[in-house]
């Protein structure tokens, strides 16, 4: 997505029309970052810019993990030694992960993908139902072919977050965000809980639940768990699921589309305008 079409840029333009105030919006989104990276990045923003509010986009697809404070906070000498041993000694790693695989083998493969009339449905045919992207037929065929190749066997599960693993990891994920909220001091933290596309697209969820019923049973399980944990910690957040649509996502990818960035920008702008009028953000007059 071009920088001027991302939601921070759109929020900046939206707020420029708010009379009597001047705003600076900084896009600190970085590819492949997770919650522990957000912690360090947000503290750097705090030191450099002293912002009024920090928005953290928590994507439930791969940001919800079993975090350890040692990852983003300084550890004691014993902790450093353990970390060195685990990362440097091959024998330790081989023993640790070898035993882990023996004691916790991979789950049995899920059932075959959904069928219609007793016939297995082609993955490419499934994705051809979407009509939110206008592209040449040759390009569409290439996308479908590549996506289908990536969806063979158990690897198809890797393209979606495992809701049970994320459910277990929800508490430690919110722990990181709570630590960040405390470290930011008077800078307000607001979490945007970004759902996976399957939690927004009805047809995609139905296909996935029918293909792997052993894993995908409860569509909003992780969103509800994250919401409970954030509420218990007193962390301000917005669950974006009711506010997004299938068109908010790229057709062959779980990231936000141009439409999705516009959707999120409208939400963030509304949140900021409401907070400015009710909470008295520190703003510089023109």
C-alpha positions as a Markdown table, in Angstrom:
| # | Residue | x | y | z |
|---|---|---|---|---|
| 1 | Unk | 0.0 | 0.0 | 0.0 |
| 2 | Unk | 1.4 | 3.4 | -0.9 |
| 3 | Unk | 2.2 | 5.5 | 2.1 |
| 4 | Unk | -0.3 | 8.2 | 1.3 |
| 5 | Unk | -3.1 | 5.6 | 1.3 |
| 6 | Unk | -2.4 | 4.0 | 4.6 |
| 7 | Unk | -4.7 | 4.8 | 7.5 |
| 8 | Unk | -2.2 | 7.0 | 9.4 |
| 9 | Unk | -1.9 | 9.3 | 6.3 |
| 10 | Unk | -5.7 | 9.3 | 5.9 |
| 11 | Unk | -6.2 | 10.1 | 9.6 |
| 12 | Unk | -3.7 | 13.0 | 9.2 |
| 13 | Unk | -5.7 | 14.4 | 6.3 |
| 14 | Unk | -9.0 | 13.9 | 8.1 |
| 15 | Unk | -7.8 | 15.7 | 11.3 |
| 16 | Unk | -6.4 | 18.6 | 9.2 |
| 17 | Unk | -10.0 | 19.8 | 8.8 |
| 18 | Unk | -10.6 | 20.1 | 12.5 |
| 19 | Unk | -10.5 | 23.8 | 13.1 |
| 20 | Unk | -8.5 | 25.3 | 15.9 |
| 21 | Unk | -6.0 | 22.5 | 16.3 |
| 22 | Unk | -2.8 | 21.2 | 14.7 |
| 23 | Unk | -1.9 | 17.5 | 14.6 |
| 24 | Unk | 1.1 | 15.5 | 13.8 |
| 25 | Unk | 0.5 | 11.8 | 12.9 |
| 26 | Unk | 3.4 | 9.5 | 12.7 |
| 27 | Unk | 3.2 | 6.1 | 11.0 |
| 28 | Unk | 5.4 | 3.8 | 13.0 |
| 29 | Unk | 4.2 | 0.5 | 11.5 |
| 30 | Unk | 7.0 | -1.8 | 10.6 |
| 31 | Unk | 6.8 | -5.1 | 8.7 |
| 32 | Unk | 6.8 | -8.3 | 10.7 |
| 33 | Unk | 6.6 | -6.6 | 14.1 |
| 34 | Unk | 4.8 | -8.2 | 17.0 |
| 35 | Unk | 3.7 | -7.0 | 20.5 |
| 36 | Unk | 7.1 | -7.1 | 22.0 |
| 37 | Unk | 8.4 | -5.0 | 19.1 |
| 38 | Unk | 5.5 | -2.6 | 19.6 |
| 39 | Unk | 6.7 | -2.2 | 23.2 |
| 40 | Unk | 10.2 | -1.1 | 22.2 |
| 41 | Unk | 9.0 | 1.0 | 19.3 |
| 42 | Unk | 6.4 | 2.8 | 21.3 |
| 43 | Unk | 8.9 | 3.7 | 24.0 |
| 44 | Unk | 11.2 | 5.1 | 21.3 |
| 45 | Unk | 8.3 | 7.2 | 20.0 |
| 46 | Unk | 7.6 | 8.4 | 23.6 |
| 47 | Unk | 11.2 | 9.5 | 24.0 |
| 48 | Unk | 11.4 | 11.2 | 20.6 |
| 49 | Unk | 8.0 | 12.8 | 20.2 |
| 50 | Unk | 6.1 | 12.6 | 23.6 |
| 51 | Unk | 2.8 | 11.9 | 21.8 |
| 52 | Unk | -0.6 | 12.3 | 23.2 |
| 53 | Unk | -1.8 | 8.9 | 22.1 |
| 54 | Unk | -0.3 | 5.7 | 20.7 |
| 55 | Unk | -2.4 | 3.4 | 18.6 |
| 56 | Unk | -1.2 | -0.3 | 18.6 |
| 57 | Unk | -2.7 | -2.5 | 15.9 |
| 58 | Unk | -3.0 | -6.0 | 17.3 |
| 59 | Unk | -3.6 | -8.4 | 14.4 |
| 60 | Unk | -4.9 | -11.6 | 15.9 |
| 61 | Unk | -3.6 | -13.7 | 13.0 |
| 62 | Unk | 0.0 | -13.7 | 14.2 |
| 63 | Unk | 0.5 | -11.0 | 16.9 |
| 64 | Unk | -1.1 | -13.1 | 19.7 |
| 65 | Unk | 1.8 | -15.3 | 21.0 |
| 66 | Unk | 3.2 | -16.6 | 24.3 |
| 67 | Unk | 5.4 | -13.7 | 25.2 |
| 68 | Unk | 8.0 | -13.6 | 27.9 |
| 69 | Unk | 9.1 | -10.4 | 29.5 |
| 70 | Unk | 12.7 | -11.3 | 29.0 |
| 71 | Unk | 12.2 | -10.7 | 25.3 |
| 72 | Unk | 11.5 | -7.0 | 25.7 |
| 73 | Unk | 12.8 | -6.1 | 29.2 |
| 74 | Unk | 16.4 | -6.4 | 30.5 |
| 75 | Unk | 17.0 | -9.8 | 32.2 |
| 76 | Unk | 19.2 | -10.6 | 35.2 |
| 77 | Unk | 22.6 | -12.4 | 34.8 |
| 78 | Unk | 21.1 | -15.9 | 35.3 |
| 79 | Unk | 18.4 | -15.1 | 32.7 |
| 80 | Unk | 21.1 | -13.9 | 30.2 |
| 81 | Unk | 23.0 | -17.1 | 30.7 |
| 82 | Unk | 19.9 | -19.3 | 30.1 |
| 83 | Unk | 19.2 | -17.3 | 27.0 |
| 84 | Unk | 22.8 | -17.7 | 25.8 |
| 85 | Unk | 22.8 | -21.5 | 26.4 |
| 86 | Unk | 19.4 | -22.0 | 24.6 |
| 87 | Unk | 20.5 | -20.0 | 21.6 |
| 88 | Unk | 24.1 | -21.1 | 21.3 |
| 89 | Unk | 24.5 | -24.8 | 22.2 |
| 90 | Unk | 23.3 | -27.2 | 19.5 |
| 91 | Unk | 23.1 | -30.1 | 21.9 |
| 92 | Unk | 20.7 | -28.2 | 24.1 |
| 93 | Unk | 18.5 | -27.1 | 21.3 |
| 94 | Unk | 18.5 | -30.6 | 19.7 |
| 95 | Unk | 17.5 | -32.2 | 23.1 |
| 96 | Unk | 14.9 | -29.6 | 23.9 |
| 97 | Unk | 13.1 | -29.5 | 20.6 |
| 98 | Unk | 13.6 | -33.3 | 20.0 |
| 99 | Unk | 11.9 | -34.2 | 23.3 |
| 100 | Unk | 9.2 | -31.6 | 22.6 |
| 101 | Unk | 8.4 | -33.2 | 19.3 |
| 102 | Unk | 8.3 | -36.7 | 20.9 |
| 103 | Unk | 6.2 | -35.6 | 23.9 |
| 104 | Unk | 3.9 | -33.3 | 21.8 |
| 105 | Unk | 3.6 | -34.8 | 18.3 |
| 106 | Unk | 1.9 | -32.9 | 15.5 |
| 107 | Unk | -1.9 | -33.2 | 15.6 |
| 108 | Unk | -3.5 | -35.6 | 13.2 |
| 109 | Unk | -4.4 | -34.1 | 9.8 |
| 110 | Unk | -7.8 | -32.4 | 9.5 |
| 111 | Unk | -10.6 | -33.6 | 7.4 |
| 112 | Unk | -10.6 | -33.1 | 3.7 |
| 113 | Unk | -11.8 | -29.7 | 2.4 |
| 114 | Unk | -15.5 | -29.1 | 1.9 |
| 115 | Unk | -17.2 | -30.9 | -0.9 |
| 116 | Unk | -20.2 | -30.2 | -3.0 |
| 117 | Unk | -22.1 | -33.2 | -4.3 |
| 118 | Unk | -19.4 | -35.6 | -3.0 |
| 119 | Unk | -16.7 | -33.8 | -5.0 |
| 120 | Unk | -13.7 | -32.1 | -3.5 |
| 121 | Unk | -13.9 | -28.3 | -4.0 |
| 122 | Unk | -10.9 | -26.8 | -5.7 |
| 123 | Unk | -9.2 | -24.1 | -3.6 |
| 124 | Unk | -8.8 | -21.9 | -6.6 |
| 125 | Unk | -12.5 | -22.2 | -7.5 |
| 126 | Unk | -13.3 | -21.2 | -3.9 |
| 127 | Unk | -11.3 | -18.0 | -4.1 |
| 128 | Unk | -12.7 | -17.3 | -7.5 |
| 129 | Unk | -16.0 | -16.4 | -5.8 |
| 130 | Unk | -14.5 | -13.2 | -4.5 |
| 131 | Unk | -15.0 | -10.1 | -6.7 |
| 132 | Unk | -13.4 | -7.4 | -4.6 |
| 133 | Unk | -10.3 | -7.0 | -6.8 |
| 134 | Unk | -10.2 | -6.0 | -10.5 |
| 135 | Unk | -7.2 | -7.6 | -12.2 |
| 136 | Unk | -6.5 | -9.2 | -15.6 |
| 137 | Unk | -7.6 | -12.8 | -16.1 |
| 138 | Unk | -4.0 | -14.0 | -16.6 |
| 139 | Unk | -2.9 | -12.4 | -13.3 |
| 140 | Unk | -5.9 | -13.9 | -11.5 |
| 141 | Unk | -5.1 | -17.3 | -12.8 |
| 142 | Unk | -1.5 | -16.9 | -11.6 |
| 143 | Unk | -2.7 | -15.9 | -8.1 |
| 144 | Unk | -5.1 | -18.8 | -7.9 |
| 145 | Unk | -2.4 | -21.3 | -9.0 |
| 146 | Unk | 0.2 | -20.0 | -6.6 |
| 147 | Unk | -2.3 | -19.9 | -3.7 |
| 148 | Unk | -3.6 | -23.4 | -4.4 |
| 149 | Unk | 0.0 | -24.7 | -4.4 |
| 150 | Unk | 0.5 | -23.1 | -1.0 |
| 151 | Unk | -2.6 | -24.6 | 0.4 |
| 152 | Unk | -1.8 | -28.3 | -0.2 |
| 153 | Unk | -1.8 | -30.6 | 2.8 |
| 154 | Unk | -1.4 | -29.4 | 6.4 |
| 155 | Unk | 0.4 | -26.3 | 5.4 |
| 156 | Unk | -3.0 | -24.7 | 4.7 |
| 157 | Unk | -3.4 | -24.3 | 8.4 |
| 158 | Unk | -0.3 | -22.2 | 8.7 |
| 159 | Unk | -2.0 | -19.5 | 6.6 |
| 160 | Unk | -4.5 | -19.0 | 9.4 |
| 161 | Unk | -3.9 | -18.4 | 13.1 |
| 162 | Unk | -4.7 | -21.4 | 15.3 |
| 163 | Unk | -7.5 | -20.2 | 17.6 |
| 164 | Unk | -6.7 | -22.6 | 20.4 |
| 165 | Unk | -3.0 | -21.6 | 20.6 |
| 166 | Unk | -4.0 | -18.0 | 20.4 |
| 167 | Unk | -6.5 | -18.5 | 23.2 |
| 168 | Unk | -3.8 | -19.8 | 25.5 |
| 169 | Unk | -1.5 | -16.9 | 24.5 |
| 170 | Unk | -4.0 | -14.2 | 24.9 |
| 171 | Unk | -3.1 | -13.4 | 28.6 |
| 172 | Unk | 0.7 | -13.1 | 27.9 |
| 173 | Unk | -0.1 | -10.9 | 24.8 |
| 174 | Unk | -2.2 | -8.5 | 26.9 |
| 175 | Unk | 0.6 | -8.6 | 29.6 |
| 176 | Unk | 2.9 | -6.9 | 27.0 |
| 177 | Unk | 0.3 | -4.3 | 26.2 |
| 178 | Unk | -0.3 | -3.6 | 29.9 |
| 179 | Unk | 3.4 | -3.2 | 30.5 |
| 180 | Unk | 3.5 | -0.8 | 27.5 |
| 181 | Unk | 0.5 | 1.2 | 28.9 |
| 182 | Unk | 2.3 | 1.6 | 32.2 |
| 183 | Unk | 5.6 | 2.6 | 30.6 |
| 184 | Unk | 4.0 | 5.2 | 28.4 |
| 185 | Unk | 2.9 | 7.2 | 31.5 |
| 186 | Unk | 0.6 | 10.1 | 30.5 |
| 187 | Unk | 0.6 | 9.1 | 26.9 |
| 188 | Unk | -2.6 | 7.2 | 26.2 |
| 189 | Unk | -2.5 | 3.8 | 24.6 |
| 190 | Unk | -5.4 | 2.6 | 22.5 |
| 191 | Unk | -5.3 | -0.9 | 21.0 |
| 192 | Unk | -7.0 | -1.6 | 17.6 |
| 193 | Unk | -7.9 | -5.3 | 17.6 |
| 194 | Unk | -7.6 | -6.3 | 13.9 |
| 195 | Unk | -9.4 | -9.6 | 13.1 |
| 196 | Unk | -8.3 | -12.1 | 10.5 |
| 197 | Unk | -10.3 | -12.0 | 7.2 |
| 198 | Unk | -11.9 | -15.4 | 8.1 |
| 199 | Unk | -13.6 | -13.7 | 11.1 |
| 200 | Unk | -15.1 | -11.1 | 8.8 |
| 201 | Unk | -15.8 | -13.2 | 5.6 |
| 202 | Unk | -18.7 | -15.6 | 6.1 |
| 203 | Unk | -18.0 | -17.7 | 3.1 |
| 204 | Unk | -14.3 | -18.1 | 4.0 |
| 205 | Unk | -15.1 | -19.1 | 7.6 |
| 206 | Unk | -17.6 | -21.7 | 6.4 |
| 207 | Unk | -15.1 | -23.2 | 4.1 |
| 208 | Unk | -12.3 | -23.3 | 6.8 |
| 209 | Unk | -14.6 | -24.7 | 9.5 |
| 210 | Unk | -15.8 | -27.4 | 7.2 |
| 211 | Unk | -12.3 | -28.3 | 6.1 |
| 212 | Unk | -10.7 | -28.4 | 9.6 |
| 213 | Unk | -13.5 | -28.8 | 12.1 |
| 214 | Unk | -11.1 | -30.1 | 14.8 |
| 215 | Unk | -9.5 | -26.6 | 15.0 |
| 216 | Unk | -11.9 | -24.1 | 13.6 |
| 217 | Unk | -15.0 | -24.3 | 15.7 |
| 218 | Unk | -15.5 | -21.0 | 17.4 |
| 219 | Unk | -15.2 | -18.0 | 15.0 |
| 220 | Unk | -14.9 | -15.2 | 17.5 |
| 221 | Unk | -13.3 | -17.1 | 20.4 |
| 222 | Unk | -9.9 | -15.3 | 20.4 |
| 223 | Unk | -11.5 | -11.9 | 19.8 |
| 224 | Unk | -13.7 | -12.4 | 22.9 |
| 225 | Unk | -10.8 | -13.6 | 25.0 |
| 226 | Unk | -8.6 | -10.6 | 24.0 |
| 227 | Unk | -11.5 | -8.3 | 24.8 |
| 228 | Unk | -11.9 | -9.8 | 28.2 |
| 229 | Unk | -8.2 | -9.6 | 29.0 |
| 230 | Unk | -7.9 | -6.0 | 27.8 |
| 231 | Unk | -11.0 | -5.0 | 29.8 |
| 232 | Unk | -9.7 | -6.6 | 33.0 |
| 233 | Unk | -6.4 | -4.6 | 32.6 |
| 234 | Unk | -8.2 | -1.4 | 31.9 |
| 235 | Unk | -6.7 | -1.0 | 28.5 |
| 236 | Unk | -8.6 | 1.1 | 26.0 |
| 237 | Unk | -9.4 | -0.8 | 22.8 |
| 238 | Unk | -11.6 | -1.1 | 19.7 |
| 239 | Unk | -12.6 | -4.5 | 18.2 |
| 240 | Unk | -12.6 | -3.7 | 14.5 |
| 241 | Unk | -14.5 | -6.9 | 13.4 |
| 242 | Unk | -18.0 | -5.3 | 13.4 |
| 243 | Unk | -16.6 | -2.3 | 11.4 |
| 244 | Unk | -14.8 | -4.2 | 8.6 |
| 245 | Unk | -16.1 | -6.1 | 5.6 |
| 246 | Unk | -14.6 | -8.7 | 3.2 |
| 247 | Unk | -13.6 | -5.8 | 0.9 |
| 248 | Unk | -11.5 | -4.4 | 3.8 |
| 249 | Unk | -8.9 | -7.1 | 3.0 |
| 250 | Unk | -6.8 | -8.0 | 0.0 |
| 251 | Unk | -8.2 | -10.8 | -2.1 |
| 252 | Unk | -5.3 | -13.3 | -1.8 |
| 253 | Unk | -3.8 | -12.0 | 1.4 |
| 254 | Unk | -4.8 | -11.3 | 5.0 |
| 255 | Unk | -3.6 | -7.7 | 5.0 |
| 256 | Unk | -5.8 | -4.6 | 4.7 |
| 257 | Unk | -6.8 | -3.4 | 1.3 |
| 258 | Unk | -7.1 | 0.2 | 0.3 |
| 259 | Unk | -10.7 | 0.0 | 1.3 |
| 260 | Unk | -9.6 | -1.5 | 4.7 |
| 261 | Unk | -7.2 | 1.3 | 5.4 |
| 262 | Unk | -9.9 | 3.8 | 4.7 |
| 263 | Unk | -12.3 | 2.0 | 7.0 |
| 264 | Unk | -9.7 | 2.0 | 9.8 |
| 265 | Unk | -8.8 | 5.6 | 9.2 |
| 266 | Unk | -12.4 | 6.6 | 9.7 |
| 267 | Unk | -12.6 | 4.7 | 12.9 |
| 268 | Unk | -9.4 | 6.2 | 14.3 |
| 269 | Unk | -10.3 | 9.7 | 13.3 |
| 270 | Unk | -13.7 | 9.4 | 15.1 |
| 271 | Unk | -11.9 | 8.0 | 18.2 |
| 272 | Unk | -9.5 | 11.0 | 18.2 |
| 273 | Unk | -12.2 | 13.6 | 17.7 |
| 274 | Unk | -14.2 | 12.1 | 20.5 |
| 275 | Unk | -11.3 | 12.0 | 22.8 |
| 276 | Unk | -10.3 | 15.6 | 22.0 |
| 277 | Unk | -13.7 | 16.9 | 22.9 |
| 278 | Unk | -14.1 | 14.7 | 26.0 |
| 279 | Unk | -10.6 | 14.0 | 27.4 |
| 280 | Unk | -8.7 | 17.2 | 26.6 |
| 281 | Unk | -5.7 | 16.0 | 24.6 |
| 282 | Unk | -2.7 | 18.2 | 24.8 |
| 283 | Unk | -3.0 | 20.0 | 21.4 |
| 284 | Unk | -1.1 | 22.9 | 20.0 |
| 285 | Unk | -3.3 | 25.8 | 18.8 |
| 286 | Unk | -2.7 | 27.1 | 15.3 |
